[in-house]
Amino acid sequence: MSHTQVQLQDTGASARKITVRTLLEKKRQRQPITALTAYDYPTARLIDEAGIDLILVGDSVAMTVLGYESTLSLTVEEMLHHARAVRRGVSRALLVVDMPYGSYHVSADETMRNALCFMKQGGAEAVKIEGGRRRAATVEQLTLAEIPVVGHIGLTPQSLHSMGGYRVQGRSLPEMEELLADAAALEDAGAVALVLEGIPRELAEEITATVTIPTIGIGAGPGCDGQILVFHDLFGMTFGPLAKFVRSFGDAAELMREGLEQYRAAVLERSFPADEESYHLSAEMASGLEKLAAPVSLAS
């Protein structure tokens, strides 16, 4: 087989559509799963074209894009708006949409309606809900309706008030026992993957070894089957202190600040737009404009 043929085969493999079965296969083959959040079309395009496996329209959009203090204020309509935008930018990655706080807490019927809305109108290929054993019945209900569900345990931001803040979970033996039971219950209920957030790496490794579905960590150490970060954290576009587990992979915010300063200066000194950045009339039309603009003398 020629080098060119190998390159073509590799390209085809990397362009293959990612599904929940792909993630399971990656776990079985011990291939790391890559995941990031996205909230709009251009970001989704960039992430998808970079070959990231999973894109999450996260409820973190509340803080990173919409300026809320937490995720709790986010509505179904706001999530649907961002899901649609991301959907238009994704062709390869698996698209997962967060169900916001309150969208799966009132009744089974309302949960189903909201989940179907994200699948049918938002273009989701799976939804994500927070919580362990207490959400097992919800996961089972959605799974029976052929809606893939990604579970989320550990530090669950929607439980901010009941947890007493953003605190690392699973540091005591009772908490570890509870999280292991949560993971098992969600797997039994049909969850296709688990997000493990803000837990000790040793516990995350144990959960990953115990369940047969993929685990995706955020602040859970390197032993998970995959990793996810918030896109804006990745590039310094978050206003405020970053969590310990966030690593910067570029400073887009500084690049934008420099560009904004240069733009403002160029406008103030009238160097933008330049002549080559302007449209021109033909000589004939320019002459006609001069005649139109000439003052009209009134007959005495």
ABEGO torsion letter per residue (X at the ends): XBAAAAAAAAAAAAABBBBAAAAAAAAAAGBBBBBBBBABAAAAAAAAAAGBABBBBBAAAAAAAAGBABAAABBAAAAAAAAAAAAAABAABBBBBBBBBGAAAABAAAAAAAAAAAAAAAGBABBBBBEBAAAAAAAAAAAAAGBBBBBBBEBBAAAAAAAGEBBBBGABAAAAAAAAAAAAAAAAAGBABBBBBGBBAAAAAAAAAABABBBBBBGAEAABABBBBBAAAAAGABBEBBBAABBBAEBAAAAAAAAAAAAAAAAAAGAOBBAAABBBBBAAAAAAAAAAABBBBBBX
